[in-house]
Amino acid sequence: MRKLTKALLLTALIMWMSGCSLSNNLGSPNLSTPKIDVNLPTIDSQSIKSIPGITNLALEWVGTTKAGTYGYHIYRSDIQKSGEKLSRIASIKNRYSSHYVDNNLEPATQYLYAISVIGANGTESTPSSSTEIYTLPIFDSVSLISSVSNLPRQVKVIWRPHSNHAVNSYILERSSPKNLEWKKVKEIKGRLNPEYIDMDLKDNLTYSYRLKAVTYDGITSKLSAVTKATTKPLPTSVGQVEATTDLPRKIIVTWQASTSDDIIAYNIYSSSNEKGSFSKIGTAKKDDNTFEHIINEDDKTGFYKISALDKDNLESDIEFLPVAQGKTLSAPGQPIVRLAMIKGEEVVLNWDKGDDRAVAYNVYKTTKESFFKSTLKVFKNIQDIRFEDKDIVRGLHYTYEIEAVDENGLVSKKVEAASLKLEQTKKNK
């Protein structure tokens, strides 16, 4: 009778423990309800030690070597998510083992752990009392970060190396007014590597940077403070640009110097159309604010832009530069023929200047000797407005053209003065 009573009490005790310890505090997804064997040794919660990390922690306990034991079940609860309800997370199939590392945890989070002893036939001991363990918070980023402004299309970011020797690299992130979203720029390897130069940036634009430190096991720190830097602006454009309109076969362009203090040269651009495409035609030194454009055409119009070039090879934005219009001197106007006649045995030509710039004249005489043969003779630098030609032969056809010449050597278009023929004298019969 006593044996029966003890058996009933033992059964009731097991059912009560299973209901309280397992049904209420233990959950084991995809596992059947734990089978508690109260005869198995239990783990003393006081023997459970822990070494917390940021995303993991190590457990150590005093186990058992008693025959009929085969290892340990590890139970865990995330207090914030599951309250005190424990779930089995691992089984260690060796009773001589006394360590376990739990990974992939949340930083700065409270966890409960309990350990039971594995027995035969799927049984286990009553779990230990719960042990409360906190993972460590995410560690701070670097203590100092700064950046250097006014660099040509680049920003230099510098920081103090992290004091944590577990840091293996840094992740640099960037944003700008044109792209507010933070984006990864580069992962810089090496704890003691304290700088990065961000290149290929826009001119005169402010960029923001922040840094995260990364440990060898992939743990990322908090974000650092934000540092801002502005890239170097393009050189200021030159002042007033002027181009000549009265020079023979060239245009001289002049300008006021740029106010930027590191100018090394000026680039000269030209176009035949104010709204057209401008091409570079030359470079002037920083102290030379004049450029001579040789064209070798009369009355040729050109449009000009002058850009400033600084020591970092940055150049003024050509699209927004002022335009100057210039022109080469036109050729003088044609003489105006007033008289063309044969007088006796000579040809007489007389004309008006037609252009006050004319200082001399050239006369072109073409003699047509036959249908297939003609000769040309030029009389240059005639200072008068009258020309007499006594070198004529009766029966031949003569054509005369006149062009004006100015002091620059520019010549007008030719004007035909006369087409004459001195008839042969008729013989008396």
ChimeraX attribute file (.defattr): number of C-alpha atoms within 10 A of each C-alpha:
attribute: neighborCount
match mode: 1-to-1
recipient: residues
	/A:1	6
	/A:2	7
	/A:3	8
	/A:4	9
	/A:5	10
	/A:6	11
	/A:7	12
	/A:8	12
	/A:9	12
	/A:10	13
	/A:11	12
	/A:12	12
	/A:13	13
	/A:14	17
	/A:15	15
	/A:16	13
	/A:17	16
	/A:18	20
	/A:19	13
	/A:20	12
	/A:21	19
	/A:22	22
	/A:23	16
	/A:24	13
	/A:25	17
	/A:26	23
	/A:27	21
	/A:28	16
	/A:29	10
	/A:30	6
	/A:31	9
	/A:32	9
	/A:33	13
	/A:34	18
	/A:35	18
	/A:36	23
	/A:37	18
	/A:38	15
	/A:39	10
	/A:40	21
	/A:41	20
	/A:42	19
	/A:43	22
	/A:44	16
	/A:45	17
	/A:46	12
	/A:47	12
	/A:48	21
	/A:49	15
	/A:50	18
	/A:51	14
	/A:52	18
	/A:53	19
	/A:54	20
	/A:55	20
	/A:56	17
	/A:57	19
	/A:58	14
	/A:59	17
	/A:60	15
	/A:61	18
	/A:62	15
	/A:63	22
	/A:64	19
	/A:65	13
	/A:66	11
	/A:67	9
	/A:68	11
	/A:69	21
	/A:70	19
	/A:71	21
	/A:72	26
	/A:73	18
	/A:74	21
	/A:75	24
	/A:76	24
	/A:77	24
	/A:78	18
	/A:79	15
	/A:80	10
	/A:81	9
	/A:82	12
	/A:83	12
	/A:84	18
	/A:85	20
	/A:86	26
	/A:87	22
	/A:88	20
	/A:89	15
	/A:90	14
	/A:91	16
	/A:92	17
	/A:93	14
	/A:94	13
	/A:95	19
	/A:96	16
	/A:97	17
	/A:98	16
	/A:99	15
	/A:100	16
	/A:101	12
	/A:102	16
	/A:103	12
	/A:104	9
	/A:105	15
	/A:106	18
	/A:107	18
	/A:108	16
	/A:109	16
	/A:110	15
	/A:111	23
	/A:112	20
	/A:113	24
	/A:114	24
	/A:115	28
	/A:116	26
	/A:117	28
	/A:118	28
	/A:119	22
	/A:120	11
	/A:121	7
	/A:122	11
	/A:123	17
	/A:124	26
	/A:125	23
	/A:126	26
	/A:127	24
	/A:128	21
	/A:129	18
	/A:130	20
	/A:131	16
	/A:132	14
	/A:133	18
	/A:134	19
	/A:135	19
	/A:136	18
	/A:137	15
	/A:138	16
	/A:139	17
	/A:140	15
	/A:141	24
	/A:142	23
	/A:143	12
	/A:144	15
	/A:145	21
	/A:146	17
	/A:147	20
	/A:148	16
	/A:149	19
	/A:150	17
	/A:151	18
	/A:152	21
	/A:153	21
	/A:154	21
	/A:155	26
	/A:156	17
	/A:157	22
	/A:158	17
	/A:159	18
	/A:160	15
	/A:161	21
	/A:162	21
	/A:163	12
	/A:164	14
	/A:165	11
	/A:166	15
	/A:167	23
	/A:168	20
	/A:169	21
	/A:170	26
	/A:171	18
	/A:172	22
	/A:173	19
	/A:174	21
	/A:175	18
	/A:176	15
	/A:177	10
	/A:178	9
	/A:179	10
	/A:180	11
	/A:181	11
	/A:182	14
	/A:183	13
	/A:184	14
	/A:185	14
	/A:186	13
	/A:187	16
	/A:188	18
	/A:189	14
	/A:190	13
	/A:191	20
	/A:192	16
	/A:193	16
	/A:194	17
	/A:195	17
	/A:196	17
	/A:197	12
	/A:198	15
	/A:199	13
	/A:200	10
	/A:201	17
	/A:202	15
	/A:203	17
	/A:204	17
	/A:205	17
	/A:206	19
	/A:207	23
	/A:208	18
	/A:209	24
	/A:210	22
	/A:211	25
	/A:212	21
	/A:213	28
	/A:214	24
	/A:215	16
	/A:216	11
	/A:217	10
	/A:218	13
	/A:219	18
	/A:220	20
	/A:221	20
	/A:222	16
	/A:223	17
	/A:224	19
	/A:225	15
	/A:226	15
	/A:227	18
	/A:228	19
	/A:229	21
	/A:230	22
	/A:231	22
	/A:232	21
	/A:233	17
	/A:234	20
	/A:235	22
	/A:236	20
	/A:237	24
	/A:238	21
	/A:239	15
	/A:240	14
	/A:241	20
	/A:242	18
	/A:243	23
	/A:244	18
	/A:245	19
	/A:246	15
	/A:247	16
	/A:248	22
	/A:249	20
	/A:250	22
	/A:251	24
	/A:252	18
	/A:253	22
	/A:254	19
	/A:255	18
	/A:256	14
	/A:257	20
	/A:258	21
	/A:259	13
	/A:260	15
	/A:261	10
	/A:262	14
	/A:263	22
	/A:264	16
	/A:265	20
	/A:266	27
	/A:267	20
	/A:268	21
	/A:269	19
	/A:270	22
	/A:271	19
	/A:272	15
	/A:273	13
	/A:274	15
	/A:275	9
	/A:276	10
	/A:277	11
	/A:278	18
	/A:279	13
	/A:280	14
	/A:281	13
	/A:282	14
	/A:283	17
	/A:284	17
	/A:285	14
	/A:286	17
	/A:287	11
	/A:288	13
	/A:289	18
	/A:290	18
	/A:291	21
	/A:292	14
	/A:293	18
	/A:294	12
	/A:295	15
	/A:296	11
	/A:297	15
	/A:298	18
	/A:299	18
	/A:300	18
	/A:301	17
	/A:302	21
	/A:303	20
	/A:304	25
	/A:305	27
	/A:306	32
	/A:307	26
	/A:308	29
	/A:309	25
	/A:310	20
	/A:311	13
	/A:312	14
	/A:313	14
	/A:314	18
	/A:315	20
	/A:316	22
	/A:317	13
	/A:318	16
	/A:319	10
	/A:320	10
	/A:321	17
	/A:322	15
	/A:323	20
	/A:324	20
	/A:325	21
	/A:326	22
	/A:327	23
	/A:328	25
	/A:329	21
	/A:330	18
	/A:331	23
	/A:332	24
	/A:333	20
	/A:334	20
	/A:335	25
	/A:336	19
	/A:337	20
	/A:338	12
	/A:339	13
	/A:340	19
	/A:341	16
	/A:342	17
	/A:343	12
	/A:344	9
	/A:345	13
	/A:346	14
	/A:347	21
	/A:348	17
	/A:349	20
	/A:350	17
	/A:351	17
	/A:352	15
	/A:353	20
	/A:354	14
	/A:355	17
	/A:356	10
	/A:357	16
	/A:358	24
	/A:359	18
	/A:360	19
	/A:361	24
	/A:362	19
	/A:363	22
	/A:364	20
	/A:365	19
	/A:366	17
	/A:367	20
	/A:368	17
	/A:369	13
	/A:370	9
	/A:371	6
	/A:372	6
	/A:373	8
	/A:374	12
	/A:375	10
	/A:376	12
	/A:377	11
	/A:378	13
	/A:379	12
	/A:380	13
	/A:381	13
	/A:382	15
	/A:383	12
	/A:384	13
	/A:385	16
	/A:386	16
	/A:387	16
	/A:388	14
	/A:389	13
	/A:390	12
	/A:391	8
	/A:392	16
	/A:393	15
	/A:394	11
	/A:395	13
	/A:396	15
	/A:397	18
	/A:398	21
	/A:399	16
	/A:400	22
	/A:401	18
	/A:402	25
	/A:403	25
	/A:404	29
	/A:405	26
	/A:406	18
	/A:407	12
	/A:408	14
	/A:409	14
	/A:410	19
	/A:411	21
	/A:412	21
	/A:413	16
	/A:414	17
	/A:415	17
	/A:416	16
	/A:417	23
	/A:418	20
	/A:419	14
	/A:420	16
	/A:421	19
	/A:422	18
	/A:423	11
	/A:424	10
	/A:425	8
	/A:426	6
	/A:427	5
	/A:428	4
	/A:429	3
